[in-house]
Amino acid sequence: MAERLKRTTGYTLAIVFAAVGVVFLVIPGRVIAFFNGLWGPLGLPPAAGPDAPFFVVLAAAYMFVVTVLAWNAGAHPESRVFPRLLVMAKAASSLLSFGYFAFGAGHLILLVNGVVDGALALLVLCVFLRSGTGRAAPETLGRQGDPP
């Protein structure tokens, strides 16, 4: 049962991350415009649009990486490496978003991203890493098991 939950969670997250990555790449301005439309009633400043392709590319590349990590977590539920890396990526995104929201920009999109990525990090932590002594998939990682 735990293995099935891990597989389902990993594959589902991979599909969601891939879809979000495509959205970030294809219609980044609409994402910003959507959240800017929510600003008024909340009294938060609007975020600037994605005027630099460099940041669109970085966002899409990040989503590609977390997609691959989630897919591999689903494909190798015995491994703890992929979920650990995914937790680190989502936690870093969450903490940076909260930091920028609190100490600088104050944009709603940062607050939402902080909450969503924090929740995703906790979900992956609970589903994949909460217990057990899972080992890395040697054929995937080229070595025997995770470090202690």
Phi and psi restraints in degrees (value plus and minus 20) as a CYANA .aco file:
   2 ALA   PHI     -83.8   -43.8
   2 ALA   PSI     -58.9   -18.9
   3 GLU   PHI     -85.3   -45.3
   3 GLU   PSI     -60.1   -20.1
   4 ARG   PHI     -84.5   -44.5
   4 ARG   PSI     -61.3   -21.3
   5 LEU   PHI     -82.6   -42.6
   5 LEU   PSI     -61.6   -21.6
   6 LYS   PHI     -83.7   -43.7
   6 LYS   PSI     -65.5   -25.5
   7 ARG   PHI     -81.9   -41.9
   7 ARG   PSI     -68.3   -28.3
   8 THR   PHI     -81.8   -41.8
   8 THR   PSI     -64.6   -24.6
   9 THR   PHI     -83.3   -43.3
   9 THR   PSI     -67.8   -27.8
  10 GLY   PHI     -79.4   -39.4
  10 GLY   PSI     -69.4   -29.4
  11 TYR   PHI     -86.9   -46.9
  11 TYR   PSI     -59.4   -19.4
  12 THR   PHI     -83.8   -43.8
  12 THR   PSI     -66.6   -26.6
  13 LEU   PHI     -81.6   -41.6
  13 LEU   PSI     -59.6   -19.6
  14 ALA   PHI     -80.5   -40.5
  14 ALA   PSI     -63.0   -23.0
  15 ILE   PHI     -85.1   -45.1
  15 ILE   PSI     -64.3   -24.3
  16 VAL   PHI     -83.4   -43.4
  16 VAL   PSI     -66.6   -26.6
  17 PHE   PHI     -81.4   -41.4
  17 PHE   PSI     -60.4   -20.4
  18 ALA   PHI     -83.5   -43.5
  18 ALA   PSI     -63.0   -23.0
  19 ALA   PHI     -83.5   -43.5
  19 ALA   PSI     -63.7   -23.7
  20 VAL   PHI     -84.6   -44.6
  20 VAL   PSI     -59.6   -19.6
  21 GLY   PHI     -79.8   -39.8
  21 GLY   PSI     -61.9   -21.9
  22 VAL   PHI     -84.3   -44.3
  22 VAL   PSI     -62.9   -22.9
  23 VAL   PHI     -80.7   -40.7
  23 VAL   PSI     -66.2   -26.2
  24 PHE   PHI     -79.9   -39.9
  24 PHE   PSI     -57.0   -17.0
  25 LEU   PHI     -98.0   -58.0
  25 LEU   PSI     -61.3   -21.3
  26 VAL   PHI    -108.1   -68.1
  26 VAL   PSI     -61.5   -21.5
  27 ILE   PHI    -152.6  -112.6
  27 ILE   PSI      36.1    76.1
  28 PRO   PHI     -81.8   -41.8
  28 PRO   PSI     -54.8   -14.8
  29 GLY   PHI     -83.8   -43.8
  29 GLY   PSI     -55.5   -15.5
  30 ARG   PHI     -89.6   -49.6
  30 ARG   PSI     -52.8   -12.8
  31 VAL   PHI     -83.3   -43.3
  31 VAL   PSI     -69.2   -29.2
  32 ILE   PHI     -83.0   -43.0
  32 ILE   PSI     -63.3   -23.3
  33 ALA   PHI     -82.2   -42.2
  33 ALA   PSI     -58.0   -18.0
  34 PHE   PHI     -79.9   -39.9
  34 PHE   PSI     -70.1   -30.1
  35 PHE   PHI     -90.2   -50.2
  35 PHE   PSI     -53.6   -13.6
  36 ASN   PHI     -84.0   -44.0
  36 ASN   PSI     -49.5    -9.5
  37 GLY   PHI     -87.4   -47.4
  37 GLY   PSI     -40.8    -0.8
  38 LEU   PHI    -110.5   -70.5
  38 LEU   PSI     -30.6     9.4
  39 TRP   PHI     -82.3   -42.3
  39 TRP   PSI     -70.1   -30.1
  40 GLY   PHI     -65.4   -25.4
  40 GLY   PSI     -80.0   -40.0
  41 PRO   PHI     -81.8   -41.8
  41 PRO   PSI     -43.7    -3.7
  42 LEU   PHI    -112.4   -72.4
  42 LEU   PSI     -30.4     9.6
  43 GLY   PHI      51.1    91.1
  43 GLY   PSI       2.5    42.5
  44 LEU   PHI    -117.8   -77.8
  44 LEU   PSI     129.8   169.8
  45 PRO   PHI     -90.3   -50.3
  45 PRO   PSI     124.2   164.2
  46 PRO   PHI     -91.3   -51.3
  46 PRO   PSI     128.4   168.4
  47 ALA   PHI    -103.7   -63.7
  47 ALA   PSI     128.5   168.5
  48 ALA   PHI     -91.8   -51.8
  48 ALA   PSI     132.7   172.7
  49 GLY   PHI     -90.8   -50.8
  49 GLY   PSI     144.8   184.8
  50 PRO   PHI     -96.2   -56.2
  50 PRO   PSI      61.4   101.4
  51 ASP   PHI    -106.0   -66.0
  51 ASP   PSI     -24.4    15.6
  52 ALA   PHI    -139.1   -99.1
  52 ALA   PSI      95.3   135.3
  53 PRO   PHI     -76.0   -36.0
  53 PRO   PSI     -46.4    -6.4
  54 PHE   PHI     -75.6   -35.6
  54 PHE   PSI     -64.6   -24.6
  55 PHE   PHI     -93.7   -53.7
  55 PHE   PSI     -51.3   -11.3
  56 VAL   PHI     -84.9   -44.9
  56 VAL   PSI     -63.6   -23.6
  57 VAL   PHI     -83.9   -43.9
  57 VAL   PSI     -63.4   -23.4
  58 LEU   PHI     -83.2   -43.2
  58 LEU   PSI     -61.7   -21.7
  59 ALA   PHI     -83.1   -43.1
  59 ALA   PSI     -64.6   -24.6
  60 ALA   PHI     -86.5   -46.5
  60 ALA   PSI     -58.7   -18.7
  61 ALA   PHI     -85.3   -45.3
  61 ALA   PSI     -61.2   -21.2
  62 TYR   PHI     -80.7   -40.7
  62 TYR   PSI     -64.5   -24.5
  63 MET   PHI     -85.0   -45.0
  63 MET   PSI     -53.9   -13.9
  64 PHE   PHI     -82.6   -42.6
  64 PHE   PSI     -66.2   -26.2
  65 VAL   PHI     -82.6   -42.6
  65 VAL   PSI     -66.0   -26.0
  66 VAL   PHI     -89.7   -49.7
  66 VAL   PSI     -48.5    -8.5
  67 THR   PHI     -82.6   -42.6
  67 THR   PSI     -67.6   -27.6
  68 VAL   PHI     -83.1   -43.1
  68 VAL   PSI     -61.8   -21.8
  69 LEU   PHI     -83.0   -43.0
  69 LEU   PSI     -65.0   -25.0
  70 ALA   PHI     -84.9   -44.9
  70 ALA   PSI     -62.9   -22.9
  71 TRP   PHI     -80.7   -40.7
  71 TRP   PSI     -65.4   -25.4
  72 ASN   PHI     -88.0   -48.0
  72 ASN   PSI     -52.2   -12.2
  73 ALA   PHI     -83.1   -43.1
  73 ALA   PSI     -59.1   -19.1
  74 GLY   PHI     -91.5   -51.5
  74 GLY   PSI     -58.2   -18.2
  75 ALA   PHI     -94.0   -54.0
  75 ALA   PSI     -46.8    -6.8
  76 HIS   PHI    -149.3  -109.3
  76 HIS   PSI      49.6    89.6
  77 PRO   PHI     -83.4   -43.4
  77 PRO   PSI     -36.4     3.6
  78 GLU   PHI     -98.3   -58.3
  78 GLU   PSI     -37.3     2.7
  79 SER   PHI    -104.7   -64.7
  79 SER   PSI     122.0   162.0
  80 ARG   PHI    -125.5   -85.5
  80 ARG   PSI     -28.3    11.7
  81 VAL   PHI     -86.9   -46.9
  81 VAL   PSI     -71.3   -31.3
  82 PHE   PHI     -82.3   -42.3
  82 PHE   PSI     -66.4   -26.4
  83 PRO   PHI     -83.5   -43.5
  83 PRO   PSI     -56.6   -16.6
  84 ARG   PHI     -80.5   -40.5
  84 ARG   PSI     -66.1   -26.1
  85 LEU   PHI     -84.6   -44.6
  85 LEU   PSI     -58.6   -18.6
  86 LEU   PHI     -85.5   -45.5
  86 LEU   PSI     -62.1   -22.1
  87 VAL   PHI     -80.8   -40.8
  87 VAL   PSI     -64.8   -24.8
  88 MET   PHI     -81.4   -41.4
  88 MET   PSI     -62.9   -22.9
  89 ALA   PHI     -84.1   -44.1
  89 ALA   PSI     -66.8   -26.8
  90 LYS   PHI     -89.8   -49.8
  90 LYS   PSI     -57.8   -17.8
  91 ALA   PHI     -85.9   -45.9
  91 ALA   PSI     -61.3   -21.3
  92 ALA   PHI     -82.6   -42.6
  92 ALA   PSI     -64.8   -24.8
  93 SER   PHI     -81.1   -41.1
  93 SER   PSI     -62.5   -22.5
  94 SER   PHI     -83.9   -43.9
  94 SER   PSI     -70.5   -30.5
  95 LEU   PHI     -84.2   -44.2
  95 LEU   PSI     -60.5   -20.5
  96 LEU   PHI     -84.6   -44.6
  96 LEU   PSI     -60.0   -20.0
  97 SER   PHI     -83.2   -43.2
  97 SER   PSI     -66.5   -26.5
  98 PHE   PHI     -81.4   -41.4
  98 PHE   PSI     -61.3   -21.3
  99 GLY   PHI     -82.0   -42.0
  99 GLY   PSI     -67.7   -27.7
 100 TYR   PHI     -86.1   -46.1
 100 TYR   PSI     -56.1   -16.1
 101 PHE   PHI     -84.6   -44.6
 101 PHE   PSI     -68.0   -28.0
 102 ALA   PHI     -94.0   -54.0
 102 ALA   PSI     -58.1   -18.1
 103 PHE   PHI    -131.0   -91.0
 103 PHE   PSI      -7.4    32.6
 104 GLY   PHI    -179.4  -139.4
 104 GLY   PSI    -112.3   -72.3
 105 ALA   PHI     -88.1   -48.1
 105 ALA   PSI     -63.5   -23.5
 106 GLY   PHI      48.1    88.1
 106 GLY   PSI       5.7    45.7
 107 HIS   PHI    -104.8   -64.8
 107 HIS   PSI     119.5   159.5
 108 LEU   PHI     -77.5   -37.5
 108 LEU   PSI     -58.0   -18.0
 109 ILE   PHI     -80.4   -40.4
 109 ILE   PSI     -52.3   -12.3
 110 LEU   PHI     -89.7   -49.7
 110 LEU   PSI     -61.6   -21.6
 111 LEU   PHI     -84.0   -44.0
 111 LEU   PSI     -65.4   -25.4
 112 VAL   PHI     -82.0   -42.0
 112 VAL   PSI     -64.9   -24.9
 113 ASN   PHI     -83.6   -43.6
 113 ASN   PSI     -59.0   -19.0
 114 GLY   PHI     -80.6   -40.6
 114 GLY   PSI     -64.1   -24.1
 115 VAL   PHI     -88.0   -48.0
 115 VAL   PSI     -68.3   -28.3
 116 VAL   PHI     -84.5   -44.5
 116 VAL   PSI     -69.4   -29.4
 117 ASP   PHI     -88.9   -48.9
 117 ASP   PSI     -53.0   -13.0
 118 GLY   PHI     -83.6   -43.6
 118 GLY   PSI     -63.4   -23.4
 119 ALA   PHI     -84.4   -44.4
 119 ALA   PSI     -59.5   -19.5
 120 LEU   PHI     -85.8   -45.8
 120 LEU   PSI     -60.3   -20.3
 121 ALA   PHI     -80.8   -40.8
 121 ALA   PSI     -63.7   -23.7
 122 LEU   PHI     -86.4   -46.4
 122 LEU   PSI     -59.0   -19.0
 123 LEU   PHI     -80.4   -40.4
 123 LEU   PSI     -69.7   -29.7
 124 VAL   PHI     -83.3   -43.3
 124 VAL   PSI     -60.7   -20.7
 125 LEU   PHI     -79.3   -39.3
 125 LEU   PSI     -65.9   -25.9
 126 CYS   PHI     -88.9   -48.9
 126 CYS   PSI     -63.5   -23.5
 127 VAL   PHI     -94.1   -54.1
 127 VAL   PSI     -62.9   -22.9
 128 PHE   PHI    -120.2   -80.2
 128 PHE   PSI     -50.5   -10.5
 129 LEU   PHI    -140.0  -100.0
 129 LEU   PSI     -16.5    23.5
 130 ARG   PHI     -88.3   -48.3
 130 ARG   PSI     -49.3    -9.3
 131 SER   PHI    -177.1  -137.1
 131 SER   PSI     155.0   195.0
 132 GLY   PHI      69.0   109.0
 132 GLY   PSI     151.2   191.2
 133 THR   PHI    -141.6  -101.6
 133 THR   PSI      32.1    72.1
 134 GLY   PHI     -74.9   -34.9
 134 GLY   PSI     128.8   168.8
 135 ARG   PHI    -136.8   -96.8
 135 ARG   PSI     136.0   176.0
 136 ALA   PHI     -90.0   -50.0
 136 ALA   PSI     132.5   172.5
 137 ALA   PHI    -100.8   -60.8
 137 ALA   PSI      88.3   128.3
 138 PRO   PHI     -77.0   -37.0
 138 PRO   PSI     -59.0   -19.0
 139 GLU   PHI     -88.3   -48.3
 139 GLU   PSI     -40.6    -0.6
 140 THR   PHI    -109.5   -69.5
 140 THR   PSI     -56.5   -16.5
 141 LEU   PHI    -123.7   -83.7
 141 LEU   PSI     -33.3     6.7
 142 GLY   PHI      57.1    97.1
 142 GLY   PSI      -3.0    37.0
 143 ARG   PHI    -173.8  -133.8
 143 ARG   PSI     149.6   189.6
 144 GLN   PHI    -111.0   -71.0
 144 GLN   PSI      87.1   127.1
 145 GLY   PHI      52.9    92.9
 145 GLY   PSI     153.9   193.9
 146 ASP   PHI    -105.5   -65.5
 146 ASP   PSI     136.4   176.4
 147 PRO   PHI     -88.0   -48.0
 147 PRO   PSI     134.6   174.6
